[in-house]
Amino acid sequence: MSAPVPKVGVLALQGAYREHAARLRGLGAPVREVRLPGDLDGLAGLVLPGGESTTMVRLMNEYALWAPLRDFHARGGALWGTCAGAILLAAEVTGASPAAPAQPSLGLLDVTVQRNAFGRQLESFTTPLEVAGLDVPFPAVFIRAPVITRAAPDVEVLARHGDHAVLARQGRVLASSFHPELTPDARLHELFLGMLG
Ligand SMILES: NC(=O)CC[C@H](N)C(=O)O
């Protein structure tokens, strides 16, 4: 008998959480949608999906999720943020312009993330991305995507697009600027499942 697959949660406040849940279930992982602090109980990992980070921040305030999510990480839970989810995990968030208002974040990944970094001309695009550890490029879908403009020395940059990091890992925390749940390629979901204790 193979080892039981650990339980994964998907933060289901807003955005592409159904696509992440479907992909993880397709890989055999039991998945729970997380909306309230108690939904984190017993999970080994949590995916924070793409969507609109300002909306997610408002709902995280409403459902009092900030401290429970930080506790989840402190207890050994793994987290993966994609696009807006990566913005939520960052230590520091900057806007597309210096005038953009400051935005709170969980501070679980020691990076600075710049929102909407590709500007209006490139609202969305797909590109084959070289990823450390993958032998064939990953089809990366970027939608009003952020980039990582600073990473602490112990953050491992796994992929870059142009000048900036777009996939990074620090211990049990993974962040991608793009949307792996919107392509049929399951390799990054497999990577995340492999990070769960
Ligand atoms: N596709 C996405 O998740 C876009 C992120 C969005 N631009 C934000 O700042 O939250």
The ligand as an ORCA input file, in Angstrom:
! r2SCAN-3c Opt
* xyz 0 1
  N      -3.962     36.878    -11.832
  C      -3.810     37.434    -10.666
  O      -3.871     36.800     -9.607
  C      -3.629     38.906    -10.700
  C      -3.196     39.515     -9.404
  C      -3.733     40.903     -9.295
  N      -3.169     41.781    -10.287
  C      -3.489     41.419     -7.898
  O      -2.756     42.341     -7.709
  O      -4.021     40.876     -6.975
*
